[in-house]
Structure formats: C-alpha cells, structure tokens
Amino acid sequence: MSQNQQIVTNLWFDHNAEEAVNFYLSIFDNSRVVGVLRCGEAGPGPKGSVLTMTFELDGQEFIALNGGPAFKFSEAISLSVKCNSQEEVDRLWDKLLDGGTAQRCGWLKDKYGLSWQIVPAALEKMLKDGNPGRSGRVMKALMQMVKLDLKLLQQAYDER
C-alpha cells in the first residue's frame, strides 16, 4: 500500500467477506491480505469468524467487513479498472463476470453484487478530445457496447 493512502474503501458483505476477498485476490496481480480481524467472545459474530479483512488489489487498500444483511451494494458506487489492452479488458471482464451480471458501457456486477467498470485506459483521452465530432462518435459507440471493445472505440475515434 502507498504510505500516502489516507482514504480506504470499505466494502460491506453479508457473511462472505473472506470468500469475496479470495476471489478478488485471484484476479488482480500485486494483491494480498494485509490483516484479518476476527470476532472474539463479545462478537459481533461467532468467536473466530472474520469480522474484517484488510487487503490490497494491485497495491490499492480495501477493507472487507462481514456486516450482515442490512446493506447491499448498488451501482451508486463502483470500482473502475483502467486496462492497458483489450486482452486485459477481456481477462478482467471474464473473471469478474463469473457468476455476475453484464451491464452496459463496460459495467458489470460481480457475484457479490459489487459494480465494476472495466475500461481501456485510452478511452479517457478519446472522450476528452477537443474535437466534438471525434469524442461524440466514441461516446455513441460506447453507449452501444456491453463489454468495451478498444478496436471499435478506436475506429469511431479515427473515423473521418
């Protein structure tokens, strides 16, 4: 973890935080469990069960909490992954989608209900292009996609 990371994302799971963390660790390189806090005699769960797991995905720190069924994930928050190639988009998309649901515009919801955006890093440059024709064509192509296709986005960007 970066010594400068002051803000850490907490992810609330019902009772499967450890399973979810292991799933995410299997997908992202440079990832590890940093620490585990287990319930004691006072609870709130069974003694010895996981209360929280601090973990890193590609060096970014997160905390997974077994908080119970009170709260569920929604698309109001998502984790966005910038990918350097179509191969990386495909690999992460396929792994995170296992047991989950594909959504539009590069979004998916994994089997734990957490929303992800799997995005080619080049997309930001294309959308921020000062030429409204170019950026508009890219946005139009993007809005028609489920999993993002860098080749098609680039074709829309290069179109004359």
N, C-alpha and C positions, 0 to 999 in steps of 0.2 A: 504494500500500500504506500502511496505517496505520503510523505510526512506532512504535506500541506492539506490533505483532505479533511476538512472540518465538518462537512456535511455528508452524512452516511444515510443511504436509503434503507428504511426498514420495510420488510415485506411480511405481511400478516398471513399466516397459513392456519388452517383449521387444526389439524394434528399431524400434518405430514411435512413439516419443515425440513427434517433430515433427508427424507426421500427427494424432495424438490432440490435441495442443495446438491445432493449427489448427482442428480440429473443435470443440473447446470454445470457442475464441475466436469462432467464427462464431455461437454460440448465445447467449452472455451479453454484455449491454451492459457498458460500462465495463471492458473487458478488453483485455489487451495482453501482449506478450512483454516481459519486463524484461531478460533476458540469455540468452545461449547460450554454453555451454562446449563446445568441440569437441575431439576427440581429437587429440593430437599424434603425433609419431614413436613415442613409448613406448606408445601405445594408450590404453585397452584395445581400442578398435575401430579401424577403418580411419582413417588420417590425414584430418582434416577432417570426419569424421562427427560428428553430435551425440552428446555424452555426457549433458549435462543442459540443460534449458531451464527458466529461472525465468519464471513467468508469473502474471498476475492474472486472476481471474474475478470480476467485479463488485467489484474492489478487494481481494479476498482472495488472498494469495500462495500459490502452489504451486510445487513443483519436479517436473519430469518427468525420469526417468532411463531411459536405454536400458541396462538392466541385463542383458538376455539372458533366456533361457527358464527360469531356475532357479525363479522365483516367479511365481505368478498371483494375481490379485485374488480375493477371496471376499466373501460377504455379511457377514463378520465386521466389515467396515468399509464405511461408505457415506457419500456426501455428501448432506446434506439441504438442500433448497432450499425456503424459505418463500415462497409465492406470494400476492400480494395480490388475485388474482381468478381466476375459473375460466378466463378467457381465457389468463392467464399459465400456469396449470397445463397447459392444453391445448397451448399453444405449446411449452413446455419438454419436456413429455412426448413430444410427436410428434417433436421434433428429436432428443432424446437416445435415443429408442427406435429411430430409423432404423438398421437393421442389428443391433439388440439384441433383448432378450427382456423382455416384460412379466412382472411378478411381482405378488403380492397386496399389498394395503394401500398402494398408492401407490409401490411399489418397482419399479424396473426395472434391468436390467443393460444397459449400452451395448455397442456393438460391440467395445469394447476390454476388456470384462469388468468394468468399474468399476460398482459398485452406486450407485444414486441413489434418494433419496426425494423425490418431488415432492409437496409438501404445502401445502394452503391455510393461510395464517397463522392464520386464525380457528379452526382445528382445536384448537390447544393450549388456547385459552380454553374451548372446548366440553368437552374431556376433563377439564379441571381444575375444572369447575363443582362447587360443593359439593353439588349435588343429585344423588345417585347414580342416580336414575331418568333424568335428562337425559343425564348422561355415559355411563351404561350403554347407552342407546339409540344414542348416537353411536358408541360402540365396536362395538356389534352391527352397525350399518350399515357402518362402516369395514371390519370383518372380511369383509364380503361383496363388497367392491369390488376391482378391479384398479387402474385409474386412479381417483383420488379425484374425487368429484362434490360440490362445495360445496353445491349446491342440495339434494341428498338428505341430506347431513350436517346442514344447517340444518333441514330438515324433521324429521329424527329428534330434533334438539335442541329444537325448538319444540313437538313433539307433546305433547298433554296426556292 
